[in-house]
Amino acid sequence: MPYYNQPGKISTLLEALNHQTVDQLKALAQLLPSGKIPTRKAELVSYVMERMQGKSLKLLWQECDRLQQATIAEVVHSSNDYYQPQRFVSKYGAEATWTSGNRSSYYSHSNPSILGLFFYSSTLPQDLKAQLKTFVPPPEPTRIESLETLSPTLTRTLVEYNYRDRKQHSTQVEFPLSIRETEAVAGRDLQTVLRLVDLGKVSISDKTFFPPSATLTAISEVLEEGDYYSDWAAKRSPAGWDYSYDIGAIKLFAWVMLLQAGKLVELSGKRLVLTKTGQKAINNPPEKALQTLWKQWLKTTSLDELRRIDSIKGQTGKAKRSLTAVAGRRSVIVNALKDCPIQQWVALSDFLRYMIAAGYDFEVSRNSEMLSLEGYGSLYDGSWLLLEARYLLCFLFEYVSTLGLIDVAYLHPDEGFLILPSSDYYSDTTLSRYDGLAYFRLNAFGAYCLGLSDRYDPAVPMQK
């Protein structure tokens, strides 16, 4: 989540005005209805104060345009007293006008718009907030955009620079979407992998507890639909480039880690064997075991999903101490998932915007500059799209989807820059094997696991 320094509280408008310079007070006075503007500071403070009360205050609010009124309403009906630009822009798609000149920064005091009368260092004084709350209506609710059905392709306009004619050329390209409905398959895959464990064919490292390549290959041969990118090796991008990112395992890796977290297996030598609970899970309804695995994964510390983002380096060194608890991150994402409409497709980019707008804040690292991005160096810019969004992508694609709670639609990771919002010079860089996740859909089983429905009746019964 984009973080910023939170301003301190301002108790009264009088306190805020007394901290302004004479020039700043004159600029504010000029925004008020016509009258003779005084020149001395004390008189200027009184002049502004008198016109920011009662009916005069309501008339000033009515002079604000739609976005300016929304800016005030968001803070007035918030537990905080300060304006939060990332949340506001994520919700409304644009920022209100903060200056009457060409500059748009709300930090500028030289040429303020009418909002300058309400906010001081982006903070609304508490007594002014109390007055405004008597007549300013609550802001519109934050919504998640969704679709009932998906087009089989994702249409995007690619812009390329032609060095011969020294011009930019735009081309529309149709990128086919791969769609996986996971609800019914997850139960069958679970029991298949449990049987593979029972045959003694699943081993892990006794140090990392990660599966070796031989185990991943064995699992890939028995999963009903294989891994998400099992059949992509010979494909080429519709845009004309060859895929270069080495994706590796997603679902195959997830099953091994999930079984360990859920205590369905245990280590014997270098191989996994079934526990008594695991033996029962082979013959019991798979949805019960899947629900248990989901609950266990939410609180496990056996793996930080960030470890699966290979391009982010330094996670096992000193930077490890600055990483936040995984359970806290997961709980924030789960709470946001609960707001998603059931059986509706949600674009990953829209879900990210919604999380920011609705205040689902979490951070991966308390000191991101201790981490580094391969090829770029230290992460001095702890951008939401570099850390938090990539963590979320892994959590959704590798674990939530594998367990059958969400269906997914995706491209190749090399085309991930078509999905995520711009991230400065990182926007066209493949940072993880999960970058291709374009849409997800909370299905009936997901709604049940998230507590959104009291019972689960699978449309297609999970086979034993």
Secondary structure, DSSP 4 states (H G I P E B T S, - for coil): ----PPPPP---HHHHHHTS-HHHHHHHHTTSSS-PPP-SHHHHHHHHHHTTSHHHHHHHHHHS-HHHHHHHHHHHTSSSSB--HHHHHHHHSSPPP-BSSS---TT--SSB-GGGGT-BTTB--HHHHHHHTTTPPPPPPP----BSS--SEEEEEEEEEETTTTEEEEEEEEEEPEEE--HHHHHHHHHHHHHHHHTT--B--TTT-PPPHHHHHHHHTTSSS--TTTT-TT---TTSPPP------SHHHHHHHHHHHTTSEEEETTEEEE-HHHHHHHHS-HHHHHHHHHHHHHH--S--GGGG-TTEE-TTTGGGGGBPPHHHHHHHHHHHHTTSPBT-EEEHHHHHHHHHHHT----SBSSGGGSEETTTEE--S--TTTTHHHHHHHIIIIIITTTTSEEEEE--GGGGGGTSPP-GGGTT----TTTTEEEEEE-HHHHHHTTSSS----SSPPP-
